[in-house]
């Protein structure tokens, strides 16, 4: 059984039509092909292959407060979002 996940007892499953944002603030780091989480007690970094980073960029939108939100629209994007949910980087919006 998975540990408690925010207010749910199990990890959520990513779906098309939903948006996903960081549990803490997250931002894409283009030069490193990575996602940075500005959490507690410090930064966490998730690096991607070139292909994965291209996929994650396609579904990302950054807002004025420098907050990055992800909007998956296909299976390939869902797979990446699910990985980020599973390791605690993202939650459903």
C-alpha beads as a LAMMPS data file, in Angstrom:
LAMMPS data file: protein, C-alpha beads

93 atoms
92 bonds

1 atom types
1 bond types

-500.0 500.0 xlo xhi
-500.0 500.0 ylo yhi
-500.0 500.0 zlo zhi

Masses

1 110.0

Atoms # bond

1 1 1 0.000 0.000 0.000
2 1 1 1.193 3.499 -0.823
3 1 1 1.781 5.998 1.984
4 1 1 -0.825 8.743 2.390
5 1 1 -0.772 11.137 -0.536
6 1 1 -1.826 14.621 0.530
7 1 1 -5.465 14.109 1.544
8 1 1 -5.875 10.844 -0.386
9 1 1 -4.746 7.472 0.855
10 1 1 -3.386 6.445 -2.560
11 1 1 -1.406 8.105 -5.311
12 1 1 -3.704 9.730 -7.863
13 1 1 -3.677 8.591 -11.483
14 1 1 -2.959 11.237 -14.106
15 1 1 -5.696 11.883 -16.645
16 1 1 -6.089 13.980 -19.766
17 1 1 -8.200 17.067 -19.169
18 1 1 -6.724 17.864 -15.766
19 1 1 -3.907 20.186 -14.800
20 1 1 -1.003 19.351 -12.506
21 1 1 1.225 21.650 -10.467
22 1 1 3.927 21.212 -7.909
23 1 1 3.167 20.259 -4.348
24 1 1 5.814 22.949 -3.782
25 1 1 6.582 25.522 -6.494
26 1 1 8.214 23.902 -9.530
27 1 1 9.964 25.369 -12.546
28 1 1 11.598 23.982 -15.675
29 1 1 15.370 24.401 -15.823
30 1 1 16.027 24.507 -19.563
31 1 1 19.831 24.412 -19.603
32 1 1 19.846 21.254 -17.448
33 1 1 16.738 19.608 -18.964
34 1 1 15.310 19.322 -15.477
35 1 1 12.425 20.195 -13.202
36 1 1 13.296 22.011 -9.981
37 1 1 11.143 21.803 -6.885
38 1 1 11.533 24.699 -4.440
39 1 1 10.453 22.716 -1.403
40 1 1 11.339 22.123 2.187
41 1 1 14.018 21.637 3.428
42 1 1 15.602 22.547 0.075
43 1 1 15.641 22.064 -3.692
44 1 1 14.975 18.784 -5.439
45 1 1 15.892 18.268 -9.087
46 1 1 14.475 15.744 -11.545
47 1 1 16.532 15.444 -14.737
48 1 1 15.118 14.247 -18.055
49 1 1 16.424 12.868 -21.316
50 1 1 16.228 15.256 -24.277
51 1 1 13.099 13.488 -25.539
52 1 1 11.415 13.559 -22.115
53 1 1 12.247 17.235 -21.643
54 1 1 10.784 18.074 -25.038
55 1 1 7.597 16.246 -24.009
56 1 1 7.394 18.027 -20.655
57 1 1 7.922 21.433 -22.315
58 1 1 5.050 20.767 -24.742
59 1 1 2.535 20.488 -21.913
60 1 1 3.853 23.198 -19.585
61 1 1 2.644 26.722 -19.062
62 1 1 4.351 29.248 -16.769
63 1 1 2.308 31.940 -15.104
64 1 1 3.265 35.429 -13.914
65 1 1 4.170 34.205 -10.445
66 1 1 6.760 31.884 -12.061
67 1 1 4.538 28.892 -11.295
68 1 1 4.661 26.091 -13.880
69 1 1 1.511 24.055 -14.521
70 1 1 1.271 20.982 -16.754
71 1 1 -1.634 20.090 -19.064
72 1 1 -1.145 16.585 -20.503
73 1 1 -2.987 15.815 -23.733
74 1 1 -1.655 12.397 -24.790
75 1 1 -0.436 9.091 -23.361
76 1 1 3.266 9.985 -23.611
77 1 1 2.691 13.125 -21.542
78 1 1 0.512 11.246 -19.035
79 1 1 3.299 8.745 -18.454
80 1 1 5.737 11.539 -17.521
81 1 1 3.180 13.296 -15.333
82 1 1 2.451 10.034 -13.515
83 1 1 6.148 9.557 -12.775
84 1 1 6.294 13.054 -11.288
85 1 1 3.177 12.394 -9.219
86 1 1 4.594 9.089 -7.975
87 1 1 7.786 10.747 -6.685
88 1 1 5.869 13.619 -5.103
89 1 1 6.741 16.486 -7.435
90 1 1 3.221 17.083 -8.765
91 1 1 -0.365 17.008 -7.562
92 1 1 -3.652 17.451 -9.401
93 1 1 -4.740 21.056 -9.628

Bonds

1 1 1 2
2 1 2 3
3 1 3 4
4 1 4 5
5 1 5 6
6 1 6 7
7 1 7 8
8 1 8 9
9 1 9 10
10 1 10 11
11 1 11 12
12 1 12 13
13 1 13 14
14 1 14 15
15 1 15 16
16 1 16 17
17 1 17 18
18 1 18 19
19 1 19 20
20 1 20 21
21 1 21 22
22 1 22 23
23 1 23 24
24 1 24 25
25 1 25 26
26 1 26 27
27 1 27 28
28 1 28 29
29 1 29 30
30 1 30 31
31 1 31 32
32 1 32 33
33 1 33 34
34 1 34 35
35 1 35 36
36 1 36 37
37 1 37 38
38 1 38 39
39 1 39 40
40 1 40 41
41 1 41 42
42 1 42 43
43 1 43 44
44 1 44 45
45 1 45 46
46 1 46 47
47 1 47 48
48 1 48 49
49 1 49 50
50 1 50 51
51 1 51 52
52 1 52 53
53 1 53 54
54 1 54 55
55 1 55 56
56 1 56 57
57 1 57 58
58 1 58 59
59 1 59 60
60 1 60 61
61 1 61 62
62 1 62 63
63 1 63 64
64 1 64 65
65 1 65 66
66 1 66 67
67 1 67 68
68 1 68 69
69 1 69 70
70 1 70 71
71 1 71 72
72 1 72 73
73 1 73 74
74 1 74 75
75 1 75 76
76 1 76 77
77 1 77 78
78 1 78 79
79 1 79 80
80 1 80 81
81 1 81 82
82 1 82 83
83 1 83 84
84 1 84 85
85 1 85 86
86 1 86 87
87 1 87 88
88 1 88 89
89 1 89 90
90 1 90 91
91 1 91 92
92 1 92 93
